[in-house]
Amino acid sequence: MLDNLRPRDRHLRRMMLFAVRRHTPSDYPFLFRYAACRTEEDGTTVKNLAAAVHLLQSSTIITDDILDAGSPDCFAGASTII
């Protein structure tokens, strides 16, 4: 997953690592592998797709955590909008 990110995107890399380490992964990697792989080379696409889906699923949790850590005056009510 990190091989596909540019080294200068360090903040995105840190967010991806946080999402992968802190949240329980779903069954999407296994489902995608069995549903979409016809050859071994398809595994790379499946791996990237599963990582993207996992990040999408956990992005609302991460965004909520970021907003909760911010100033209450700046972000009052923002987590309820998400």
C-alpha positions in Angstrom: 0.0 0.0 0.0 2.7 2.5 0.9 4.7 1.6 -2.1 2.1 3.5 -4.2 2.5 6.7 -2.3 5.2 9.2 -3.0 7.7 9.6 -0.2 7.0 13.4 0.0 3.4 12.6 0.9 4.5 11.9 4.4 1.2 13.1 6.0 -0.9 10.9 3.8 1.5 8.0 4.6 1.1 8.6 8.3 -2.7 8.7 8.0 -2.7 5.5 6.1 -0.5 3.8 8.6 -2.7 5.1 11.4 -5.8 3.7 9.8 -4.3 0.3 9.1 -2.8 -0.1 12.6 -5.6 1.3 14.7 -8.7 -0.1 13.1 -9.8 -3.6 12.6 -9.7 -4.5 8.9 -12.7 -5.6 7.1 -13.1 -8.7 5.0 -12.8 -6.8 1.8 -9.3 -8.0 0.9 -10.5 -11.6 1.0 -13.7 -10.9 -0.9 -11.9 -8.9 -3.5 -9.2 -11.6 -3.9 -11.7 -14.3 -4.5 -14.1 -12.2 -6.6 -11.6 -10.3 -8.8 -8.4 -12.2 -9.1 -8.0 -14.3 -12.2 -4.2 -14.3 -12.1 -1.5 -13.7 -9.5 -0.8 -10.3 -11.1 -4.4 -9.2 -10.2 -3.4 -9.4 -6.6 -1.7 -5.9 -6.7 -4.9 -4.3 -8.0 -6.9 -6.1 -5.3 -4.5 -5.0 -2.6 -4.7 -1.4 -3.7 -8.5 -1.5 -3.9 -8.8 -3.1 -0.5 -6.5 -0.5 1.0 -8.6 2.3 -0.6 -11.9 0.8 0.7 -10.4 0.4 4.2 -9.2 4.0 4.2 -12.6 5.2 3.0 -14.3 3.2 5.7 -12.0 4.6 8.4 -11.7 8.1 7.1 -14.8 9.3 8.9 -13.5 7.9 12.2 -10.1 9.6 11.6 -11.7 12.9 10.6 -13.9 12.8 13.7 -10.8 12.1 15.8 -9.0 15.1 14.3 -11.9 17.4 14.8 -12.4 16.2 18.4 -8.7 17.0 19.1 -9.1 20.6 17.8 -10.2 23.7 19.6 -13.8 23.4 20.7 -14.5 27.0 19.5 -13.2 26.3 16.0 -14.9 23.0 15.5 -18.1 23.3 17.5 -20.6 20.9 16.1 -18.4 19.9 13.2 -18.3 16.2 14.1 -22.1 16.0 13.9 -22.0 17.3 10.4 -19.8 14.5 9.3 
